[in-house]
């Protein structure tokens, strides 16, 4: 039994996720180039929707200006949010 998502149809979405956004994520996943140096030292990836989502989040959170803009959506202006990185983040 295969429970994975295929590229022939968009996955089922909830009211908080649009089909357009999932379509864009699928396009990102289909076009990732794992020969890019940014993938060096990172956990092995594949072109799945979940990997694309995780990678986009990792890149976004590694960007300090994005983190600062994100704080305006957090409780108490993000005062309790502390960004941490691990040994793999040295490649960003």
C-alpha positions as CSV (number, residue, x, y, z in Angstrom):
1,X,0.0,0.0,0.0
2,X,1.4,3.3,-1.1
3,X,0.4,6.3,1.2
4,X,2.8,8.8,-0.4
5,X,1.7,11.8,-2.4
6,X,2.2,11.7,-6.1
7,X,2.9,14.6,-8.5
8,X,-0.1,13.8,-10.7
9,X,-2.5,15.3,-8.2
10,X,-2.3,17.9,-5.5
11,X,-2.5,16.6,-1.9
12,X,-5.7,17.0,0.1
13,X,-5.5,20.4,1.9
14,X,-7.1,21.9,4.9
15,X,-8.8,25.3,5.1
16,X,-5.5,26.8,6.2
17,X,-3.5,25.6,3.2
18,X,-4.4,26.6,-0.3
19,X,-3.9,24.4,-3.3
20,X,-1.9,27.2,-5.0
21,X,0.6,27.1,-2.1
22,X,0.9,23.3,-2.3
23,X,1.3,23.6,-6.1
24,X,4.2,26.1,-5.6
25,X,5.8,23.8,-3.0
26,X,5.6,20.9,-5.4
27,X,7.3,23.0,-8.1
28,X,10.1,23.9,-5.6
29,X,10.5,20.2,-4.7
30,X,10.7,19.2,-8.4
31,X,13.4,21.8,-9.1
32,X,15.7,21.5,-6.2
33,X,19.4,21.0,-7.3
34,X,21.1,19.0,-4.7
35,X,24.5,19.7,-6.3
36,X,24.2,23.3,-4.9
37,X,26.8,23.8,-2.1
38,X,24.1,24.9,0.3
39,X,23.2,21.2,0.7
40,X,26.7,20.2,1.7
41,X,26.8,18.8,5.2
42,X,23.0,18.7,5.5
43,X,20.9,15.7,6.2
44,X,20.2,13.7,3.1
45,X,17.2,15.1,1.3
46,X,14.8,14.0,-1.4
47,X,12.4,15.9,-3.6
48,X,9.3,15.2,-1.4
49,X,6.9,17.9,-0.5
50,X,8.0,17.6,3.2
51,X,11.6,18.0,2.4
52,X,10.9,21.1,0.3
53,X,8.8,22.6,3.1
54,X,11.5,21.8,5.7
55,X,14.3,23.3,3.5
56,X,12.3,26.5,2.9
57,X,11.7,26.9,6.6
58,X,15.4,26.3,7.4
59,X,16.6,28.9,4.8
60,X,14.0,31.4,6.0
61,X,14.9,31.1,9.7
62,X,18.6,31.3,8.9
63,X,18.0,34.8,7.6
64,X,18.2,37.3,10.4
65,X,16.0,40.0,8.7
66,X,13.3,37.3,8.1
67,X,13.4,36.4,11.8
68,X,13.1,40.0,12.9
69,X,10.1,40.5,10.6
70,X,8.6,37.3,11.9
71,X,8.7,38.6,15.5
72,X,5.8,41.0,14.8
73,X,3.5,38.0,14.6
74,X,4.7,36.5,17.9
75,X,3.4,37.0,21.4
76,X,5.1,39.9,23.2
77,X,6.8,40.9,19.9
78,X,8.9,37.7,20.0
79,X,10.8,38.5,23.2
80,X,10.7,34.8,24.2
81,X,11.9,33.6,20.8
82,X,15.6,32.6,20.7
83,X,16.9,31.3,17.4
84,X,19.4,28.5,17.8
85,X,21.4,26.6,15.2
86,X,23.2,23.3,15.2
87,X,26.5,22.2,13.7
88,X,25.0,21.8,10.2
89,X,24.0,25.5,10.0
90,X,27.6,26.5,9.5
91,X,27.1,26.1,5.8
92,X,24.4,28.8,5.4
